[in-house]
Amino acid sequence: MVVIVGAIAKLERNLIVERVRAGMRRARLEGRQIGRRPLEIDRVGVVRDRAIGMSLAEVAKAHRISRATVHRLLREQARPALEQTA
């Protein structure tokens, strides 16, 4: 009896997964945004504020983003400069 109930539960789970994937595929084809909308960040302002001596926390607070995002933006900004010198 337990095996039968388990098999039915597994089948139902697979059906749910298929329906969710189909719905997401259809939404993507219709051009709908899937997931969180990308942040609109003033990248030049973040780099400028950090360059004038503001701390990561101060820059993050001023631009209403996380410290990790500030760090990532600064690292991305430095990467092209490193690639040009190589």
Distance bins in CASP14 RR format, pairs under 12 A and 6 or more apart:
PFRMAT RR
TARGET T0000
AUTHOR 0000-0000-0000
RMODE 2
METHOD distances of the structure
MODEL  1
1 7 0 0 0 0 0 1 0 0 0 0 0
1 8 0 0 0 0 0 1 0 0 0 0 0
2 8 0 0 0 0 0 1 0 0 0 0 0
2 9 0 0 0 0 0 1 0 0 0 0 0
3 9 0 0 0 0 0 1 0 0 0 0 0
3 10 0 0 0 0 0 1 0 0 0 0 0
4 10 0 0 0 0 0 1 0 0 0 0 0
4 11 0 0 0 0 0 1 0 0 0 0 0
5 11 0 0 0 0 0 1 0 0 0 0 0
5 12 0 0 0 0 0 1 0 0 0 0 0
6 12 0 0 0 0 1 0 0 0 0 0 0
6 13 0 0 0 0 1 0 0 0 0 0 0
7 13 0 0 0 0 0 1 0 0 0 0 0
7 14 0 0 0 0 0 1 0 0 0 0 0
8 14 0 0 0 0 0 1 0 0 0 0 0
8 15 0 0 0 0 0 1 0 0 0 0 0
9 15 0 0 0 0 0 1 0 0 0 0 0
9 16 0 0 0 0 0 1 0 0 0 0 0
10 16 0 0 0 0 0 1 0 0 0 0 0
10 17 0 0 0 0 0 1 0 0 0 0 0
11 17 0 0 0 0 0 1 0 0 0 0 0
11 18 0 0 0 0 0 1 0 0 0 0 0
12 18 0 0 0 0 0 1 0 0 0 0 0
12 19 0 0 0 0 0 1 0 0 0 0 0
13 19 0 0 0 0 0 1 0 0 0 0 0
13 20 0 0 0 0 0 1 0 0 0 0 0
14 20 0 0 0 0 0 1 0 0 0 0 0
14 21 0 0 0 0 0 1 0 0 0 0 0
15 21 0 0 0 0 0 1 0 0 0 0 0
15 22 0 0 0 0 0 1 0 0 0 0 0
16 22 0 0 0 0 0 1 0 0 0 0 0
16 23 0 0 0 0 0 1 0 0 0 0 0
17 23 0 0 0 0 0 1 0 0 0 0 0
17 24 0 0 0 0 0 1 0 0 0 0 0
18 24 0 0 0 0 0 1 0 0 0 0 0
18 25 0 0 0 0 0 1 0 0 0 0 0
19 25 0 0 0 0 0 1 0 0 0 0 0
19 26 0 0 0 0 0 1 0 0 0 0 0
20 26 0 0 0 0 0 1 0 0 0 0 0
20 27 0 0 0 0 0 1 0 0 0 0 0
20 34 0 0 0 0 0 1 0 0 0 0 0
21 27 0 0 0 0 0 1 0 0 0 0 0
21 28 0 0 0 0 0 1 0 0 0 0 0
21 34 0 0 0 0 0 1 0 0 0 0 0
22 28 0 0 0 0 0 1 0 0 0 0 0
22 29 0 0 0 0 0 1 0 0 0 0 0
23 29 0 0 0 0 1 0 0 0 0 0 0
23 30 0 0 0 0 1 0 0 0 0 0 0
23 32 0 0 0 0 1 0 0 0 0 0 0
23 34 0 0 0 0 0 1 0 0 0 0 0
24 30 0 0 0 0 0 1 0 0 0 0 0
24 31 0 0 0 0 0 1 0 0 0 0 0
24 32 0 0 0 0 1 0 0 0 0 0 0
24 33 0 0 0 0 0 1 0 0 0 0 0
24 34 1 0 0 1 0 0 0 0 0 0 0
24 35 0 0 0 0 1 0 0 0 0 0 0
25 31 0 0 0 0 0 1 0 0 0 0 0
25 32 0 0 0 0 0 1 0 0 0 0 0
25 34 0 0 0 0 1 0 0 0 0 0 0
26 32 0 0 0 0 1 0 0 0 0 0 0
26 34 0 0 0 0 0 1 0 0 0 0 0
27 33 0 0 0 0 1 0 0 0 0 0 0
27 34 1 0 0 1 0 0 0 0 0 0 0
27 35 0 0 0 0 0 1 0 0 0 0 0
28 34 1 0 1 0 0 0 0 0 0 0 0
28 35 0 0 0 0 0 1 0 0 0 0 0
38 69 0 0 0 0 0 1 0 0 0 0 0
39 46 0 0 0 0 0 1 0 0 0 0 0
39 63 0 0 0 0 1 0 0 0 0 0 0
39 64 0 0 0 0 1 0 0 0 0 0 0
39 65 1 0 0 1 0 0 0 0 0 0 0
39 66 0 0 0 0 1 0 0 0 0 0 0
39 69 1 0 0 1 0 0 0 0 0 0 0
39 70 0 0 0 0 0 1 0 0 0 0 0
39 72 0 0 0 0 0 1 0 0 0 0 0
39 73 0 0 0 0 0 1 0 0 0 0 0
40 63 0 0 0 0 0 1 0 0 0 0 0
40 64 0 0 0 0 0 1 0 0 0 0 0
40 65 0 0 0 0 0 1 0 0 0 0 0
41 47 0 0 0 0 0 1 0 0 0 0 0
41 49 0 0 0 0 0 1 0 0 0 0 0
41 59 0 0 0 0 0 1 0 0 0 0 0
41 60 0 0 0 0 0 1 0 0 0 0 0
41 62 0 0 0 0 0 1 0 0 0 0 0
41 63 1 0 0 1 0 0 0 0 0 0 0
41 64 0 0 0 0 1 0 0 0 0 0 0
41 65 1 0 0 1 0 0 0 0 0 0 0
41 66 0 0 0 0 0 1 0 0 0 0 0
41 69 1 0 0 1 0 0 0 0 0 0 0
41 70 0 0 0 0 1 0 0 0 0 0 0
41 72 0 0 0 0 0 1 0 0 0 0 0
41 73 1 0 0 1 0 0 0 0 0 0 0
41 74 0 0 0 0 0 1 0 0 0 0 0
41 76 0 0 0 0 0 1 0 0 0 0 0
41 77 0 0 0 0 0 1 0 0 0 0 0
42 48 0 0 0 0 1 0 0 0 0 0 0
42 49 0 0 0 0 1 0 0 0 0 0 0
42 59 0 0 0 0 0 1 0 0 0 0 0
42 62 0 0 0 0 1 0 0 0 0 0 0
42 63 1 0 0 1 0 0 0 0 0 0 0
42 64 0 0 0 0 0 1 0 0 0 0 0
42 65 0 0 0 0 1 0 0 0 0 0 0
42 69 0 0 0 0 0 1 0 0 0 0 0
42 70 0 0 0 0 0 1 0 0 0 0 0
42 73 0 0 0 0 1 0 0 0 0 0 0
43 49 0 0 0 0 0 1 0 0 0 0 0
43 50 0 0 0 0 0 1 0 0 0 0 0
43 59 0 0 0 0 0 1 0 0 0 0 0
43 63 0 0 0 0 1 0 0 0 0 0 0
43 65 0 0 0 0 0 1 0 0 0 0 0
43 69 0 0 0 0 0 1 0 0 0 0 0
43 70 0 0 0 0 0 1 0 0 0 0 0
43 72 0 0 0 0 0 1 0 0 0 0 0
43 73 1 0 1 0 0 0 0 0 0 0 0
43 74 0 0 0 0 1 0 0 0 0 0 0
43 76 0 0 0 0 1 0 0 0 0 0 0
43 77 1 0 0 1 0 0 0 0 0 0 0
44 50 0 0 0 0 0 1 0 0 0 0 0
44 51 0 0 0 0 0 1 0 0 0 0 0
44 63 0 0 0 0 0 1 0 0 0 0 0
44 73 0 0 0 0 1 0 0 0 0 0 0
44 77 0 0 0 0 1 0 0 0 0 0 0
45 51 0 0 0 0 1 0 0 0 0 0 0
45 52 0 0 0 0 1 0 0 0 0 0 0
45 54 0 0 0 0 0 1 0 0 0 0 0
45 59 0 0 0 0 1 0 0 0 0 0 0
45 62 0 0 0 0 1 0 0 0 0 0 0
45 63 1 0 0 1 0 0 0 0 0 0 0
45 65 0 0 0 0 0 1 0 0 0 0 0
45 70 0 0 0 0 0 1 0 0 0 0 0
45 73 0 0 0 0 1 0 0 0 0 0 0
45 74 0 0 0 0 0 1 0 0 0 0 0
45 77 0 0 0 0 0 1 0 0 0 0 0
46 52 0 0 0 0 0 1 0 0 0 0 0
46 54 0 0 0 0 1 0 0 0 0 0 0
46 56 0 0 0 0 1 0 0 0 0 0 0
46 58 0 0 0 0 0 1 0 0 0 0 0
46 59 1 0 1 0 0 0 0 0 0 0 0
46 60 0 0 0 0 1 0 0 0 0 0 0
46 61 0 0 0 0 0 1 0 0 0 0 0
46 62 0 0 0 0 1 0 0 0 0 0 0
46 63 1 0 1 0 0 0 0 0 0 0 0
46 64 0 0 0 0 0 1 0 0 0 0 0
46 65 1 0 0 1 0 0 0 0 0 0 0
46 66 0 0 0 0 0 1 0 0 0 0 0
46 67 0 0 0 0 0 1 0 0 0 0 0
46 69 0 0 0 0 1 0 0 0 0 0 0
46 70 1 0 1 0 0 0 0 0 0 0 0
46 71 0 0 0 0 0 1 0 0 0 0 0
46 72 0 0 0 0 0 1 0 0 0 0 0
46 73 1 0 1 0 0 0 0 0 0 0 0
46 74 1 0 0 1 0 0 0 0 0 0 0
46 75 0 0 0 0 0 1 0 0 0 0 0
46 76 0 0 0 0 0 1 0 0 0 0 0
46 77 0 0 0 0 1 0 0 0 0 0 0
47 53 0 0 0 0 0 1 0 0 0 0 0
47 54 0 0 0 0 0 1 0 0 0 0 0
47 59 0 0 0 0 1 0 0 0 0 0 0
47 63 0 0 0 0 0 1 0 0 0 0 0
47 70 0 0 0 0 1 0 0 0 0 0 0
47 71 0 0 0 0 0 1 0 0 0 0 0
47 72 0 0 0 0 0 1 0 0 0 0 0
47 73 1 0 0 1 0 0 0 0 0 0 0
47 74 1 0 0 1 0 0 0 0 0 0 0
47 75 0 0 0 0 0 1 0 0 0 0 0
47 76 0 0 0 0 1 0 0 0 0 0 0
47 77 1 0 1 0 0 0 0 0 0 0 0
47 78 0 0 0 0 1 0 0 0 0 0 0
47 80 0 0 0 0 0 1 0 0 0 0 0
47 81 0 0 0 0 0 1 0 0 0 0 0
48 54 0 0 0 0 1 0 0 0 0 0 0
48 59 0 0 0 0 1 0 0 0 0 0 0
48 62 0 0 0 0 0 1 0 0 0 0 0
48 63 0 0 0 0 0 1 0 0 0 0 0
48 73 0 0 0 0 0 1 0 0 0 0 0
48 74 0 0 0 0 0 1 0 0 0 0 0
48 77 0 0 0 0 0 1 0 0 0 0 0
49 55 0 0 0 0 1 0 0 0 0 0 0
49 56 0 0 0 0 0 1 0 0 0 0 0
49 57 0 0 0 0 0 1 0 0 0 0 0
49 58 1 0 0 1 0 0 0 0 0 0 0
49 59 1 0 1 0 0 0 0 0 0 0 0
49 60 0 0 0 0 1 0 0 0 0 0 0
49 61 0 0 0 0 0 1 0 0 0 0 0
49 62 1 0 0 1 0 0 0 0 0 0 0
49 63 1 0 0 1 0 0 0 0 0 0 0
49 65 0 0 0 0 0 1 0 0 0 0 0
49 70 0 0 0 0 1 0 0 0 0 0 0
49 73 0 0 0 0 0 1 0 0 0 0 0
49 74 0 0 0 0 0 1 0 0 0 0 0
50 56 1 0 0 1 0 0 0 0 0 0 0
50 57 0 0 0 0 0 1 0 0 0 0 0
50 58 0 0 0 0 1 0 0 0 0 0 0
50 59 1 0 1 0 0 0 0 0 0 0 0
50 60 0 0 0 0 0 1 0 0 0 0 0
50 62 0 0 0 0 0 1 0 0 0 0 0
50 63 0 0 0 0 0 1 0 0 0 0 0
50 67 0 0 0 0 0 1 0 0 0 0 0
50 70 1 0 0 1 0 0 0 0 0 0 0
50 71 0 0 0 0 1 0 0 0 0 0 0
50 73 0 0 0 0 1 0 0 0 0 0 0
50 74 1 0 1 0 0 0 0 0 0 0 0
50 75 0 0 0 0 0 1 0 0 0 0 0
50 77 0 0 0 0 1 0 0 0 0 0 0
50 78 0 0 0 0 0 1 0 0 0 0 0
51 59 0 0 0 0 0 1 0 0 0 0 0
51 74 0 0 0 0 1 0 0 0 0 0 0
51 77 0 0 0 0 1 0 0 0 0 0 0
51 78 0 0 0 0 0 1 0 0 0 0 0
52 58 0 0 0 0 0 1 0 0 0 0 0
52 59 0 0 0 0 1 0 0 0 0 0 0
52 62 0 0 0 0 0 1 0 0 0 0 0
53 59 0 0 0 0 1 0 0 0 0 0 0
53 62 0 0 0 0 0 1 0 0 0 0 0
54 60 0 0 0 0 1 0 0 0 0 0 0
54 61 0 0 0 0 1 0 0 0 0 0 0
54 62 1 0 0 1 0 0 0 0 0 0 0
54 63 0 0 0 0 0 1 0 0 0 0 0
54 67 0 0 0 0 0 1 0 0 0 0 0
54 70 0 0 0 0 1 0 0 0 0 0 0
54 74 0 0 0 0 0 1 0 0 0 0 0
55 61 0 0 0 0 1 0 0 0 0 0 0
55 62 0 0 0 0 0 1 0 0 0 0 0
55 67 0 0 0 0 1 0 0 0 0 0 0
55 70 0 0 0 0 1 0 0 0 0 0 0
55 71 0 0 0 0 0 1 0 0 0 0 0
56 62 0 0 0 0 0 1 0 0 0 0 0
56 63 0 0 0 0 0 1 0 0 0 0 0
56 65 0 0 0 0 0 1 0 0 0 0 0
56 66 0 0 0 0 1 0 0 0 0 0 0
56 67 1 0 1 0 0 0 0 0 0 0 0
56 68 0 0 0 0 1 0 0 0 0 0 0
56 69 0 0 0 0 1 0 0 0 0 0 0
56 70 1 0 1 0 0 0 0 0 0 0 0
56 71 1 0 0 1 0 0 0 0 0 0 0
56 72 0 0 0 0 0 1 0 0 0 0 0
56 73 0 0 0 0 0 1 0 0 0 0 0
56 74 0 0 0 0 1 0 0 0 0 0 0
56 75 0 0 0 0 0 1 0 0 0 0 0
57 63 0 0 0 0 0 1 0 0 0 0 0
57 65 0 0 0 0 0 1 0 0 0 0 0
57 66 0 0 0 0 1 0 0 0 0 0 0
57 67 1 0 1 0 0 0 0 0 0 0 0
57 68 0 0 0 0 0 1 0 0 0 0 0
57 70 0 0 0 0 1 0 0 0 0 0 0
57 71 0 0 0 0 0 1 0 0 0 0 0
58 65 0 0 0 0 0 1 0 0 0 0 0
58 67 0 0 0 0 1 0 0 0 0 0 0
58 70 0 0 0 0 1 0 0 0 0 0 0
59 65 0 0 0 0 1 0 0 0 0 0 0
59 66 0 0 0 0 0 1 0 0 0 0 0
59 67 0 0 0 0 1 0 0 0 0 0 0
59 68 0 0 0 0 0 1 0 0 0 0 0
59 69 0 0 0 0 1 0 0 0 0 0 0
59 70 1 0 1 0 0 0 0 0 0 0 0
59 71 0 0 0 0 1 0 0 0 0 0 0
59 73 0 0 0 0 1 0 0 0 0 0 0
59 74 0 0 0 0 1 0 0 0 0 0 0
60 66 1 0 1 0 0 0 0 0 0 0 0
60 67 1 0 1 0 0 0 0 0 0 0 0
60 68 0 0 0 0 1 0 0 0 0 0 0
60 69 1 0 0 1 0 0 0 0 0 0 0
60 70 1 0 1 0 0 0 0 0 0 0 0
60 71 0 0 0 0 1 0 0 0 0 0 0
60 72 0 0 0 0 0 1 0 0 0 0 0
60 73 0 0 0 0 0 1 0 0 0 0 0
60 74 0 0 0 0 0 1 0 0 0 0 0
61 67 0 0 0 0 1 0 0 0 0 0 0
61 69 0 0 0 0 0 1 0 0 0 0 0
61 70 0 0 0 0 1 0 0 0 0 0 0
62 70 0 0 0 0 1 0 0 0 0 0 0
63 69 0 0 0 0 1 0 0 0 0 0 0
63 70 1 0 0 1 0 0 0 0 0 0 0
63 73 0 0 0 0 1 0 0 0 0 0 0
64 70 0 0 0 0 0 1 0 0 0 0 0
65 71 0 0 0 0 0 1 0 0 0 0 0
65 72 0 0 0 0 1 0 0 0 0 0 0
65 73 0 0 0 0 1 0 0 0 0 0 0
65 74 0 0 0 0 0 1 0 0 0 0 0
66 72 0 0 0 0 1 0 0 0 0 0 0
66 73 0 0 0 0 0 1 0 0 0 0 0
67 73 0 0 0 0 0 1 0 0 0 0 0
67 74 0 0 0 0 0 1 0 0 0 0 0
68 74 0 0 0 0 0 1 0 0 0 0 0
68 75 0 0 0 0 0 1 0 0 0 0 0
69 75 0 0 0 0 0 1 0 0 0 0 0
69 76 0 0 0 0 0 1 0 0 0 0 0
70 76 0 0 0 0 0 1 0 0 0 0 0
70 77 0 0 0 0 0 1 0 0 0 0 0
71 77 0 0 0 0 0 1 0 0 0 0 0
71 78 0 0 0 0 0 1 0 0 0 0 0
72 78 0 0 0 0 0 1 0 0 0 0 0
72 79 0 0 0 0 0 1 0 0 0 0 0
73 79 0 0 0 0 0 1 0 0 0 0 0
74 81 0 0 0 0 0 1 0 0 0 0 0
75 81 0 0 0 0 0 1 0 0 0 0 0
75 82 0 0 0 0 0 1 0 0 0 0 0
76 82 0 0 0 0 0 1 0 0 0 0 0
76 83 0 0 0 0 0 1 0 0 0 0 0
77 83 0 0 0 0 0 1 0 0 0 0 0
78 84 0 0 0 0 0 1 0 0 0 0 0
78 85 0 0 0 0 0 1 0 0 0 0 0
79 85 0 0 0 0 0 1 0 0 0 0 0
79 86 0 0 0 0 0 1 0 0 0 0 0
80 86 0 0 0 0 0 1 0 0 0 0 0
END
